[in-house]
Amino acid sequence: MDYRRHYHFSRLLWIAVVAPLAAPAHAAPEAPAPEVRTIAVLPFTQNSPRKEDEYLQGGFAEHLTTALARLRAVRVVERSHLKRILDEQKLGQSGLVDESKAAQIGKLAGARQVIVGSFIRIGNQMQINCRFVDTETSLADPDHVARVDGKLAAEEEIFALLDRLSEAVLKTFGVQPTVEEKKQLAVVAQATRNPGAHEQYLLGREKYLQMSLAGWKEAASLFQKAVDTDAKYALAWAGKAESLRLWGFQEEQRGQDAAPRYSRALEAAKKAVELAPDLPEAHRALASVLLHRGEPGQSKEERKRQCEAAARKAVSLNDRDAEACVWLWEALGRPVEGEGSEYIRKALEINPDLLVAHNDLGNRYAGLNRLEDALRHCKKAVDLSPRNMIALGNLAGCYLLQGDMNRANETLQKAMAVEPDVPPLLFVKGLILEKRSEKALAEEDFAQAQARAVEALGIYADLTRRYPRYPDTWARLGALQLGLAQMGMGDPMTAVESLRRYVELAKDIMGQEENVAQVRRVLREAGLDVED
């Protein structure tokens, strides 16, 4: 067997197809962020022992963050990013009243000012106070405070307090919302007037912000309780959709059947849009779900159009929504130049610490062999979430493409310490073995080259055996890599069958068109045609 000749074909196909898939492409340089005030809203401190009010610690912060995020005059640090910083610094609620600590957190979050809030409830009276801490001086301006006093004889009166709190904070900042911004603020303010539903929604948001599978499961349950209490609560329907979508994505990454979860997510997102056509969160949720699943029997082209329309609507309603900008970029096929590429730049301009943007942009740069840029974004993603399996896997893939086997393996081991047995990481492990096999081949150590290729083959074969049914999981890559490994070992007929399986799985998946075409092209050039 001429192992070198067959391995040359394997390497050709790896470069043409696997590199874009393994750490997939390239984006236009990010534009510098405009000079806008960046604000972080910390969880509020509760100064009264009433247990029933504990949810307002995060609830007041959620309300202000949601409101301020609709204004062009400010940039608000995402609460998920802020929570990661608080967790890393091991600061709980009791530590947040100190102005120097608040400034420290604000600096880490890239904020210029930090809203430090507290509230106290005595009988039927509640008082809410907000101080505004400058992160450079660590001082609160005594002339700029927001204070709201109100009566809470009935739980429904919490909404009047929330409205007044938003007004007081905007007045203190000297921000005058535009007509469109006022409309968006009103949409959020009127989302529900049911205190029970509102409480469940806020509790759901706190669980969602844990950014974990367990958190998303609990969040979906709490959002369901919210809509059970108020069936017209569109914001809760959108929250349910996004929680189920992330839950389903985690199932996919573990090789499980995510279809039931995505189906429920789609239903919830459509309900949110139906109830509140002017709510950007509703359209954003719909776009995010459609990136994964569409209606039964819906063609890929129809789903792509529907996804793009939903994302465009979300951006048109709130062009400061960084996530919506990312979903629009995704729906447009992740363009790296020209029309559509501005959306990923805008997302990072709005929120330089958006994890999904860095993960996906790093992925895209890697696919175009722009490894320096890929590493920059993948490293940033890991900095933002050091235990994020996807971020670590992407970074390992970048090191792999760079030829740094030691760092690739070290990063992969960190990822596998978090998730030891998931298809994406097993896939990267196989790629590392292939690269080591390639190195051994170049050194004419054919026994070592074949041994490593056989080990990679075992991983890919196991992937395709365990996860054969879900075309938009890494099973398709397992099938592809199985073919490459077999080809490298001089088994072209088995490789062709594996590659045909890959084409069959991937041909209807959004974003896989180019990869499928490359597989077919390379096979034809090698004289091993594959059926359409």
C-alpha positions as CSV (number, residue, x, y, z in Angstrom):
1,M,0.0,0.0,0.0
2,D,1.4,3.4,-0.9
3,Y,0.5,5.1,2.3
4,R,2.1,8.4,1.3
5,R,0.0,8.8,-1.8
6,H,-3.3,8.1,-0.1
7,Y,-2.4,10.4,2.8
8,H,-1.7,13.2,0.4
9,F,-5.3,12.9,-0.7
10,S,-6.4,12.9,2.9
11,R,-4.5,16.1,3.6
12,L,-5.9,17.8,0.5
13,L,-9.4,17.1,1.6
14,W,-8.6,18.1,5.2
15,I,-7.3,21.6,4.0
16,A,-10.2,22.1,1.6
17,V,-13.0,21.0,3.9
18,V,-12.1,20.1,7.4
19,A,-10.3,23.3,8.3
20,P,-13.4,25.5,7.6
21,L,-15.5,23.0,9.6
22,A,-13.2,22.3,12.5
23,A,-12.6,25.9,13.4
24,P,-14.5,27.7,10.7
25,A,-13.8,32.1,8.5
26,H,-12.8,35.8,8.3
27,A,-14.5,39.1,8.9
28,A,-13.8,42.7,8.1
29,P,-11.8,44.5,10.8
30,E,-13.9,45.8,13.7
31,A,-14.6,49.5,13.6
32,P,-13.7,51.5,16.7
33,A,-16.5,51.9,19.2
34,P,-18.1,55.4,19.3
35,E,-17.8,57.5,22.4
36,V,-20.8,56.5,24.5
37,R,-21.1,56.1,28.2
38,T,-20.8,52.5,29.4
39,I,-22.8,51.6,32.4
40,A,-22.9,48.5,34.6
41,V,-26.0,47.9,36.8
42,L,-25.1,45.8,39.8
43,P,-27.6,43.7,41.7
44,F,-29.4,45.8,44.3
45,T,-28.9,45.3,48.0
46,Q,-31.9,44.5,50.1
47,N,-31.9,46.3,53.5
48,S,-35.0,44.7,54.9
49,P,-35.5,41.1,55.9
50,R,-38.7,40.4,53.9
51,K,-37.9,37.1,52.1
52,E,-40.7,37.7,49.5
53,D,-38.7,40.7,48.2
54,E,-35.4,38.9,47.6
55,Y,-36.1,38.4,43.9
56,L,-36.0,42.2,43.5
57,Q,-32.2,42.2,44.1
58,G,-31.8,41.0,40.6
59,G,-35.2,42.2,39.5
60,F,-34.4,45.9,39.8
61,A,-31.1,45.4,38.0
62,E,-32.8,43.5,35.2
63,H,-35.4,46.2,34.8
64,L,-32.9,49.0,34.5
65,T,-30.6,47.0,32.2
66,T,-33.4,46.2,29.9
67,A,-34.6,49.8,29.8
68,L,-31.1,51.3,29.3
69,A,-30.2,48.8,26.6
70,R,-32.8,50.5,24.4
71,L,-31.0,53.9,24.5
72,R,-28.3,55.0,22.0
73,A,-26.8,57.4,24.5
74,V,-25.4,54.6,26.7
75,R,-24.0,51.1,26.4
76,V,-25.0,48.7,29.1
77,V,-22.8,45.9,30.3
78,E,-24.7,42.6,29.8
79,R,-25.8,41.1,33.0
80,S,-24.5,37.7,32.1
81,H,-21.0,39.2,31.6
82,L,-21.3,41.1,34.9
83,K,-22.4,37.9,36.7
84,R,-19.3,36.1,35.4
85,I,-17.1,38.9,36.9
86,L,-18.9,38.8,40.2
87,D,-18.5,35.0,40.4
88,E,-14.8,35.2,39.5
89,Q,-14.2,37.9,42.1
90,K,-16.3,35.9,44.7
91,L,-18.3,39.0,45.5
92,G,-21.8,38.4,46.9
93,Q,-24.7,40.8,47.5
94,S,-23.2,42.0,50.8
95,G,-20.0,43.1,49.2
96,L,-21.5,45.4,46.6
97,V,-22.4,48.4,48.7
98,D,-18.7,49.4,49.0
99,E,-17.9,52.0,46.3
100,S,-14.3,50.9,45.8
101,K,-15.5,47.3,45.1
102,A,-18.2,48.6,42.8
103,A,-15.6,50.6,40.9
104,Q,-13.4,47.5,40.7
105,I,-16.2,45.5,39.2
106,G,-17.0,48.3,36.8
107,K,-13.5,48.5,35.5
108,L,-13.3,44.8,34.9
109,A,-16.5,45.1,32.9
110,G,-15.2,48.1,30.9
111,A,-17.8,50.5,32.4
112,R,-17.3,54.1,33.1
113,Q,-20.1,54.3,35.7
114,V,-21.7,51.8,38.0
115,I,-25.2,52.0,39.3
116,V,-25.2,50.8,42.9
117,G,-28.7,50.4,44.2
118,S,-30.4,49.4,47.4
119,F,-34.0,49.1,48.6
120,I,-35.8,48.8,51.9
121,R,-39.4,47.9,52.6
122,I,-41.1,48.8,55.9
123,G,-44.8,47.8,56.1
124,N,-46.4,49.1,52.9
125,Q,-43.7,51.6,52.1
126,M,-40.7,50.9,49.8
127,Q,-37.7,53.2,49.2
128,I,-35.3,52.6,46.3
129,N,-31.9,54.4,46.1
130,C,-29.4,54.5,43.3
131,R,-25.9,55.9,43.5
132,F,-23.7,56.4,40.5
133,V,-20.0,55.4,41.1
134,D,-17.3,56.7,38.8
135,T,-14.9,53.8,38.1
136,E,-11.9,56.1,37.8
137,T,-12.3,57.9,41.1
138,S,-14.2,55.1,42.9
139,L,-16.5,57.9,44.2
140,A,-20.2,58.4,44.0
141,D,-21.3,61.9,43.0
142,P,-23.5,63.2,45.9
143,D,-25.3,65.5,43.5
144,H,-26.4,62.7,41.2
145,V,-28.6,60.2,43.0
146,A,-31.9,58.6,42.1
147,R,-34.4,58.0,44.8
148,V,-37.9,56.6,44.6
149,D,-40.4,56.3,47.5
150,G,-43.7,54.6,47.1
151,K,-46.6,52.8,48.6
152,L,-47.0,49.0,48.1
153,A,-50.4,48.4,49.6
154,A,-51.0,46.0,46.8
155,E,-48.4,44.0,44.9
156,E,-49.5,45.5,41.6
157,E,-48.1,48.8,42.7
158,I,-44.6,47.5,42.1
159,F,-45.0,48.4,38.4
160,A,-45.6,52.1,39.2
161,L,-42.4,52.0,41.3
162,L,-40.5,50.4,38.4
163,D,-41.7,53.1,36.0
164,R,-40.6,55.8,38.4
165,L,-37.3,54.2,38.9
166,S,-36.5,54.2,35.2
167,E,-37.6,57.8,34.9
168,A,-35.4,58.8,37.9
169,V,-32.3,57.1,36.6
170,L,-32.7,58.6,33.1
171,K,-33.2,62.0,34.6
172,T,-30.1,61.7,36.7
173,F,-28.0,60.7,33.7
174,G,-29.5,63.6,31.7
175,V,-30.7,61.2,29.0
176,Q,-33.7,62.2,26.9
177,P,-35.1,59.2,25.0
178,T,-36.1,59.7,21.4
179,V,-39.7,59.1,20.3
180,E,-38.8,55.6,19.1
181,E,-36.9,54.9,22.3
182,K,-39.9,56.0,24.3
183,K,-42.0,53.5,22.3
184,Q,-39.6,50.7,23.1
185,L,-39.5,51.6,26.8
186,A,-43.3,51.5,26.8
187,V,-43.4,48.1,25.2
188,V,-41.2,46.7,28.0
189,A,-43.1,48.6,30.8
190,Q,-46.4,47.2,29.6
191,A,-45.2,43.6,29.1
192,T,-47.2,42.5,32.1
193,R,-49.0,44.0,35.0
194,N,-49.4,40.7,36.8
195,P,-47.0,40.7,39.8
196,G,-46.9,37.0,40.1
197,A,-46.0,36.5,36.4
198,H,-43.4,39.3,36.7
199,E,-41.8,37.7,39.7
200,Q,-41.5,34.3,37.9
201,Y,-40.0,36.0,34.9
202,L,-37.4,37.8,37.0
203,L,-36.5,34.6,38.8
204,G,-36.3,32.9,35.3
205,R,-33.9,35.6,34.2
206,E,-31.6,35.0,37.1
207,K,-31.4,31.3,36.3
208,Y,-30.9,32.0,32.6
209,L,-27.9,34.2,33.5
210,Q,-26.2,31.3,35.1
211,M,-25.3,30.3,31.5
212,S,-25.4,26.6,32.2
213,L,-27.6,23.7,31.2
214,A,-29.0,23.4,34.7
215,G,-29.7,27.1,34.7
216,W,-31.5,27.0,31.3
217,K,-33.6,24.1,32.4
218,E,-34.7,25.9,35.5
219,A,-35.3,29.2,33.5
220,A,-37.5,27.4,31.0
221,S,-39.6,26.1,33.9
222,L,-39.9,29.5,35.6
223,F,-40.8,31.3,32.3
224,Q,-43.5,28.6,31.8
225,K,-44.9,29.5,35.2
226,A,-44.9,33.2,34.2
227,V,-46.9,32.5,31.0
228,D,-49.2,30.2,33.0
229,T,-50.0,33.1,35.2
230,D,-50.2,35.7,32.4
231,A,-50.7,34.0,29.0
232,K,-50.1,37.3,27.2
233,Y,-46.7,37.9,28.7
234,A,-44.7,38.1,25.5
235,L,-41.3,38.8,27.2
236,A,-41.7,35.6,29.2
237,W,-42.6,33.6,26.0
238,A,-39.4,35.0,24.4
239,G,-37.4,34.0,27.5
240,K,-38.8,30.5,27.4
241,A,-37.9,30.2,23.7
242,E,-34.3,31.3,24.2
243,S,-33.9,29.0,27.3
244,L,-35.3,26.0,25.3
245,R,-33.1,26.9,22.3
246,L,-29.9,26.9,24.5
247,W,-31.1,23.7,26.2
248,G,-31.5,22.1,22.8
249,F,-28.2,23.3,21.6
250,Q,-26.5,21.7,24.6
251,E,-28.3,18.4,23.8
252,E,-27.0,18.6,20.2
253,Q,-23.5,19.1,21.4
254,R,-23.8,15.9,23.5
255,G,-25.2,14.0,20.6
256,Q,-28.7,13.8,21.9
257,D,-32.0,14.4,20.0
258,A,-32.7,18.1,20.4
259,A,-35.7,18.2,18.0
260,P,-38.4,18.1,20.8
261,R,-36.7,21.0,22.6
262,Y,-36.3,23.1,19.4
263,S,-39.9,22.4,18.5
264,R,-41.1,23.8,21.8
265,A,-38.7,26.8,21.5
266,L,-40.1,27.6,18.0
267,E,-43.7,27.5,19.4
268,A,-42.8,29.8,22.2
269,A,-41.0,32.3,20.0
270,K,-43.9,32.4,17.5
271,K,-46.2,33.0,20.4
272,A,-44.1,35.9,21.6
273,V,-44.1,37.5,18.2
274,E,-47.9,37.0,17.9
275,L,-48.5,38.7,21.2
276,A,-46.0,41.6,20.8
277,P,-45.1,42.3,17.2
278,D,-43.1,45.3,18.3
279,L,-41.0,43.5,21.0
280,P,-37.4,43.1,19.7
281,E,-36.8,40.2,22.1
282,A,-39.6,38.2,20.5
283,H,-38.1,38.5,17.0
284,R,-34.6,37.9,18.3
285,A,-35.8,34.7,20.0
286,L,-37.5,33.5,16.8
287,A,-34.3,34.2,14.7
288,S,-32.1,32.3,17.2
289,V,-34.4,29.2,17.1
290,L,-34.7,29.3,13.3
291,L,-30.9,29.1,13.0
292,H,-31.4,25.5,14.3
293,R,-34.9,24.3,13.3
294,G,-37.8,25.4,11.2
295,E,-41.4,24.3,10.7
296,P,-42.0,20.7,9.8
297,G,-41.5,20.2,6.1
298,Q,-40.0,23.7,5.6
299,S,-37.2,23.9,3.1
300,K,-33.8,25.2,4.1
301,E,-34.3,28.2,1.8
302,E,-37.6,29.1,3.4
303,R,-36.2,28.7,6.9
304,K,-33.2,30.9,6.0
305,R,-35.5,33.6,4.7
306,Q,-37.7,33.5,7.7
307,C,-34.7,33.6,10.0
308,E,-33.2,36.6,8.2
309,A,-36.6,38.4,8.3
310,A,-36.9,37.8,12.1
311,A,-33.4,39.0,12.8
312,R,-33.9,42.1,10.6
313,K,-37.1,42.9,12.5
314,A,-35.3,42.6,15.8
315,V,-32.5,44.9,14.7
316,S,-35.0,47.4,13.2
317,L,-36.8,47.6,16.5
318,N,-33.7,47.9,18.6
319,D,-30.5,48.4,16.7
320,R,-28.6,48.3,20.0
321,D,-29.3,44.6,20.5
322,A,-25.9,43.0,20.0
323,E,-27.3,39.4,19.9
324,A,-29.9,40.3,17.3
325,C,-27.0,41.7,15.1
326,V,-25.1,38.4,15.5
327,W,-28.2,36.3,14.5
328,L,-28.7,38.5,11.4
329,W,-25.0,38.0,10.5
330,E,-25.5,34.3,11.0
331,A,-28.7,34.3,8.9
332,L,-26.9,36.1,6.1
333,G,-24.3,33.3,5.9
334,R,-21.6,35.0,8.1
335,P,-20.4,37.3,5.3
336,V,-16.9,38.5,5.8
337,E,-16.9,41.3,3.4
338,G,-19.5,43.6,1.8
339,E,-23.2,43.6,2.6
340,G,-24.0,41.9,5.9
341,S,-20.5,41.9,7.4
342,E,-21.3,45.2,9.2
343,Y,-23.6,43.3,11.6
344,I,-20.9,41.3,13.4
345,R,-18.8,44.5,13.6
346,K,-21.8,46.3,15.1
347,A,-22.5,43.6,17.6
348,L,-19.0,43.9,19.0
349,E,-19.2,47.7,18.9
350,I,-22.3,47.5,21.0
351,N,-20.9,44.8,23.3
352,P,-17.2,44.1,23.0
353,D,-17.6,41.2,25.5
354,L,-20.3,39.2,23.7
355,L,-19.3,35.6,24.0
356,V,-21.2,34.2,21.1
357,A,-19.8,36.9,18.8
358,H,-16.2,36.1,19.7
359,N,-16.8,32.3,19.5
360,D,-18.4,32.5,16.0
361,L,-16.1,35.2,14.6
362,G,-13.0,33.3,15.8
363,N,-14.5,30.2,14.1
364,R,-14.9,32.2,10.8
365,Y,-11.4,33.6,10.8
366,A,-10.0,30.1,11.4
367,G,-11.8,28.8,8.4
368,L,-10.2,31.4,6.2
369,N,-6.8,30.5,7.7
370,R,-6.6,34.0,9.3
371,L,-5.1,32.3,12.4
372,E,-3.8,35.4,14.2
373,D,-7.3,36.9,14.1
374,A,-8.9,33.6,14.9
375,L,-6.7,33.2,18.0
376,R,-7.5,36.7,19.1
377,H,-11.2,36.1,19.2
378,C,-11.0,32.5,20.5
379,K,-8.7,33.6,23.3
380,K,-11.1,36.4,24.1
381,A,-14.0,33.9,24.3
382,V,-12.0,31.8,26.7
383,D,-11.1,34.8,28.8
384,L,-14.8,35.7,29.0
385,S,-15.8,32.1,29.9
386,P,-12.8,30.0,31.0
387,R,-14.9,26.8,31.4
388,N,-16.9,27.2,28.3
389,M,-16.6,23.9,26.4
390,I,-17.2,25.4,23.0
391,A,-14.8,28.3,23.5
392,L,-12.1,25.9,24.7
393,G,-12.8,23.6,21.8
394,N,-12.5,26.4,19.3
395,L,-9.2,27.6,20.8
396,A,-7.8,24.1,20.6
397,G,-8.8,24.0,17.0
398,C,-7.0,27.2,16.3
399,Y,-3.8,26.0,17.9
400,L,-4.2,22.8,15.8
401,L,-4.5,24.7,12.6
402,Q,-1.4,26.8,13.7
403,G,0.5,23.6,14.1
404,D,1.0,24.0,17.8
405,M,0.2,20.5,19.0
406,N,1.2,21.0,22.6
407,R,-1.1,24.0,23.1
408,A,-3.9,22.3,21.1
409,N,-3.7,19.2,23.3
410,E,-3.3,21.3,26.6
411,T,-6.4,23.3,25.7
412,L,-8.4,20.2,24.7
413,Q,-7.6,18.6,28.0
414,K,-9.0,21.7,29.8
415,A,-12.2,21.4,27.7
416,M,-12.5,17.7,28.3
417,A,-12.1,18.3,32.1
418,V,-15.3,20.2,31.8
419,E,-17.1,17.9,29.3
420,P,-15.2,14.6,28.9
421,D,-17.4,12.8,26.3
422,V,-19.0,15.2,23.8
423,P,-18.7,14.9,20.0
424,P,-17.1,18.3,19.3
425,L,-14.2,17.6,21.7
426,L,-13.8,14.0,20.5
427,F,-13.7,15.4,17.0
428,V,-10.8,17.8,17.9
429,K,-9.0,14.9,19.6
430,G,-9.2,13.0,16.3
431,L,-7.9,15.9,14.4
432,I,-4.9,16.2,16.7
433,L,-4.1,12.6,16.1
434,E,-4.4,13.1,12.4
435,K,-2.0,16.0,12.5
436,R,0.4,13.9,14.5
437,S,0.0,11.2,12.0
438,E,0.8,13.7,9.3
439,K,4.0,14.8,11.1
440,A,5.1,11.2,11.5
441,L,4.5,10.6,7.8
442,A,6.6,13.7,6.9
443,E,9.4,12.2,9.0
444,E,8.9,8.8,7.2
445,D,7.9,7.1,10.4
446,F,5.2,5.2,8.6
447,A,4.4,2.8,11.5
448,Q,3.7,5.8,13.8
449,A,1.8,7.6,11.2
450,Q,-0.5,4.6,10.6
451,A,-0.9,3.9,14.4
452,R,-2.1,7.5,15.0
453,A,-4.4,7.4,11.9
454,V,-5.9,4.2,13.2
455,E,-6.5,5.8,16.6
456,A,-8.2,8.7,14.9
457,L,-10.2,6.4,12.8
458,G,-11.5,4.7,15.9
459,I,-12.7,8.0,17.3
460,Y,-14.5,8.9,14.1
461,A,-16.0,5.5,13.7
462,D,-17.3,5.7,17.3
463,L,-18.8,9.2,16.6
464,T,-20.6,8.0,13.5
465,R,-21.9,4.9,15.4
466,R,-23.1,6.8,18.4
467,Y,-24.6,9.9,16.7
468,P,-25.8,8.8,13.2
469,R,-29.3,10.3,13.2
470,Y,-28.8,14.0,13.8
471,P,-27.5,15.7,10.7
472,D,-26.7,19.1,12.3
473,T,-24.5,17.6,15.0
474,W,-20.9,16.7,14.7
475,A,-21.9,13.3,13.4
476,R,-21.6,14.7,9.9
477,L,-18.0,15.7,10.7
478,G,-17.4,12.2,12.1
479,A,-18.5,10.7,8.9
480,L,-16.4,13.1,6.9
481,Q,-13.3,12.5,9.0
482,L,-13.9,8.8,9.0
483,G,-13.6,9.0,5.2
484,L,-10.4,11.0,5.4
485,A,-8.8,8.6,7.8
486,Q,-9.8,5.6,5.7
487,M,-8.5,7.4,2.6
488,G,-5.2,8.1,4.3
489,M,-4.9,4.4,5.1
490,G,-5.6,3.3,1.5
491,D,-9.3,2.3,1.7
492,P,-10.9,4.6,-0.9
493,M,-14.1,2.6,-1.4
494,T,-15.0,2.7,2.2
495,A,-14.0,6.4,2.3
496,V,-16.4,7.1,-0.6
497,E,-19.2,5.5,1.3
498,S,-18.5,7.5,4.4
499,L,-18.2,10.7,2.4
500,R,-21.5,10.0,0.6
501,R,-23.0,9.6,4.1
502,Y,-21.6,13.0,5.0
503,V,-23.1,14.6,1.9
504,E,-26.4,13.1,2.6
505,L,-26.4,14.4,6.2
506,A,-25.1,17.8,5.4
507,K,-26.6,18.8,2.1
508,D,-29.8,20.4,3.6
509,I,-28.1,22.1,6.6
510,M,-27.9,25.9,6.5
511,G,-24.3,27.0,6.0
512,Q,-23.0,23.7,4.8
513,E,-23.5,24.2,1.0
514,E,-19.9,25.2,0.4
515,N,-18.5,22.3,2.4
516,V,-20.6,19.8,0.6
517,A,-19.6,21.2,-2.8
518,Q,-15.9,21.0,-1.7
519,V,-16.2,17.4,-0.8
520,R,-17.7,16.6,-4.1
521,R,-15.2,18.6,-6.0
522,V,-12.2,17.0,-4.3
523,L,-13.5,13.5,-4.8
524,R,-14.1,14.2,-8.5
525,E,-10.6,15.5,-8.9
526,A,-9.3,12.3,-7.3
527,G,-11.4,10.3,-9.7
528,L,-13.7,9.1,-7.0
529,D,-17.0,10.5,-8.0
530,V,-19.8,10.9,-5.5
531,E,-23.5,10.8,-6.4
532,D,-25.6,13.9,-6.1
